[in-house]
Amino acid sequence: MKIIHTEPGIPVETEKETKMGMLPLNVDKIKKDFPILSRQINGESLVYLDNAATTQKPQVVIDALVSYYARHNANIHRGLHTLAEEATSAYEAVRDKVAEFIGGVRREEVIFTRNTTEAINMVAQSWGRKNVKQGDRIVITQMEHHANLVPWLILARETGAELEYIKIDGEGYLNLDNIAEIINAKTKIVALTHMSNVLGTINPVEDIINLAHRRGAVCLVDGAQSTPHLPVNIAGMNPDFFAFSGHKMLGPTGVGVLYAKEEHLKNMEPVQYGGEMISEVRYDNVNWAELPWKFEAGTPNIADVIAFGPALDYLTEIGMNNIRNHEMELTRYALRRLGELGFVKLYGPRDTRRRGSAVSFADPDIHPHDLAQFLDSRGIAVRAGHHCAQPLTRSLGVNSTVRASTYIYNSREDVDRLITALAEARRYFLK
Amino acid sequence: MSGKLDEMYRDIIMEHYRFPRGTKNIRNPDLVSEGQNPACGDEIEIKVKMNHDKVQNVLVHCAGCAISVASGSMLAEIVEGKSLDEIKKIAGIVRALLKGEEISEDIDLGDLEALKGVRKFPVRIKCALLSWTTLVDAIEAREHGQITKTSTTE
């Protein structure tokens, strides 16, 4: 495979930037809503650029968590007392909010999980074991996070199905030249990421879903990186399964979502058995609960689901289109400034219309871990490593990269701080 | 601002990083071992040539950060002329040093002493241990009759 990078010193070409200082979001105002952003780290004000890993939480989300435990805590669905009713309706109201947020799906099709990983595993284990047989094909891409790679690798191994990869080209896009041969008549499921957590690439999921459907296959989209950053419309996209995580979009950790078409959910076996997911149990028989509860065994993560509600409200209030525009602008700026440094190797697409805000790069003379450690000493939080996409990172010809990923509270000044510190790191390590 | 950072990236460490020891290849090694740090994907290869029961030469090939390369370089320097049991003992001392545990043995650690600064960065302890874990695993595998060993710092 070709190595995706520009040689240091070659200027990065991007579309024309809008005038300086014209970011679509009022970052100063937004920052005030996030208490952690006023923290000092190693004597410097925090610049948080690890949003692809998890985002920070606004005060409204923190308040919702505290308020739930202080005023409404009870187990849901069974209790007949006031607290149980309050907790149940608050929990179920967030399911409606989620359904609305992803473009107005049916609430029966929204299942709460722990995270994206659990959502994808549910599909692999329940839908996969039932529908994938020896000789069938599973198609994924070379840019998948381990969460959307390992479950399919194991399913292929268990069933004797073949696992086929859609390759990536030198710029970090999927190579769709021979896609019609890859997604063939034997293909049962195509699972791919909407947006790469390493390269930032936005994949043309609609086209791939269409092709998969014409071949009689179903399609799962890993929306962990896309849902926080751009408008998602399930009806327009038409995936069979769509998974994402609340904590990457201002919500608490421990809340993931699996959207699945009702026709699939009806035919799928539950992955876990126990309370909450049954309608009737006898000593010798059991009937499953209605959708979506059939897939939510045991006491769910009530508090965190409830506190995910205000996170969705917060994003909706700002507007997902505005967020997307803000990030395109900021990413364009970051790519330009990183390119101008002259010594930084950039990975992934340059066209901000076809990429998100996670930017992977490396200084060829400083190991990513050492660089991230140095940036931390300057109050700047980035990620270094293989970003849970080891085969992809290896295909770039390295073991690890540095990744800076922005969100709604990041400004051009944050990018400037990163740029200054990167130059400083060379003076520190290469003196 | 850089105080804590300087504690880790001491001059001795940076010197080992820039000019690592034990880079000369070894023919017909008696011990071959590969290790990986799963946190970052960094890889290391160690080859050892024995002369009777002592280490004659060692090759440490580490594609890693400053800490893992420097620690591997120090390993290469200190293990020559030592027996495998002595090396295991030193590895135990390095581990104790990095974890801030008390070291009962009275031993001159030489450059290894400089690894103390890594203590303040718990995530990086794995980097400093990579070469040591890899070599000790290989020694133990040899004791069980294997020649090649692949290990991780998990």
Interface residues (C-beta under 8 A of the other chain):
Chain A: N42 G43 E44 H367 P368 H369 D370 Q373 F374 S377 R378 A384 G385 H386 Q390 T393 R394 N399 S400 Y428 F429
Chain B: M1 S2 K4 L5 M8 Y9 M14 A39 C40 G41 D42 E43 A63 G64 C65 A66 I67 F121 R124 C127
